Amino acid sequence: MNQLIAVVGMSGTGKSVITEHLEEKGWTKLHFGAITYKLMKEAGIERTVDGKSEKEFRENLRKEHGKECYAKFLEPEIREAIQTNHVVLDGLYSWYEYTYLIERFPSLKLLCVVTDKRIRYDRVAVRPDRPFDKKAIIDRDLSEIENLYKGGPIAFADYYILNNGSKEETIKQLEDILIKNEEVEI
């Protein structure tokens, strides 16, 4: 049976390191954020460097379609991909998305990537795509925790990776999880 893993964590923890590694190993990667970009483009809305246009757009989508709307939008792609391959979900944010998906995909596992806050903030400040200053990342953290209930999937994760070190150390932890858990095949 093909596996379904959602990688969760706060911004700057290294979720993309995990999802990109699994994709390189042949897993199908589905990205929740791609829905935002696609729908913004269709609506003719520009992405802003500070991320405000994306945040406003995401919030409006959730008001209009429900707090679990990203999971609803992605469900057909998950159903199709899981038929032929292992699937990694990048960007599951809310408890509502998780509860929607776990009802439809009982084998879904949550893999949480955690990083000390200072390290996260330093990483986010210098990343090439969507860098944030300290105030902006704190505002984003608080918004995601308070408005998206992002803490639920993080607290309820099946597996945890501490990513305070190198990319190689992080990948080693992932590989250990994949090897030690029979339910997740390499």
C-alpha positions, 0 to 999 in steps of 0.5 A: 500500500502506498504511503501518505505523509503530511510534513508539518511545522512552523515556517523555517523549520525545514519542511521543504528539505524533507519534502524535496528529499522524499520527492528525489526518492520518487515520492509524489509531492503535493504542495498546499501552497500551490493552490494559493498561487494557482488561484491568485494567478487565475484571479489576477492578484499579484504576490507581494514580497511581504506575503500580505497578498497571499495571507489575505487571499488565503484568509478569504478562501477559508472564509468562502470555502471553509477552514478545511478548503485547502484539503478539499481542493487537494483531495482529488490530486491525493486520490489520484497520486496515492493510486500509483505512488507514495505521497508527501503533502507539503504545507498542511497547516490547520487542524481542520485540514488534518481532520478533513484528510484523516477521515478520508485517508486513515493511513495519513501520517504527520511528520513534524519538523521542529527547530529552535525559534532563533534558528528558524528566524535566522533561516527565514530572514535569509531564505531566497524565496519569501524572506521575512524580518523578525517582526514579520515572522513573529506576526506570521507565527502568531497568525498561523497559531491563532487563526489557522490552528496550526499547533494541532497537527504539530502537537498530534504528529506521529513523528518528529525531526529536530532540525537545528543542524545540517541538512545531512543530519535532518535527512539522516533522521528522516531516513531513520524514521522511514527504516524503523517504521514498517508502515512507511516504506522507503 
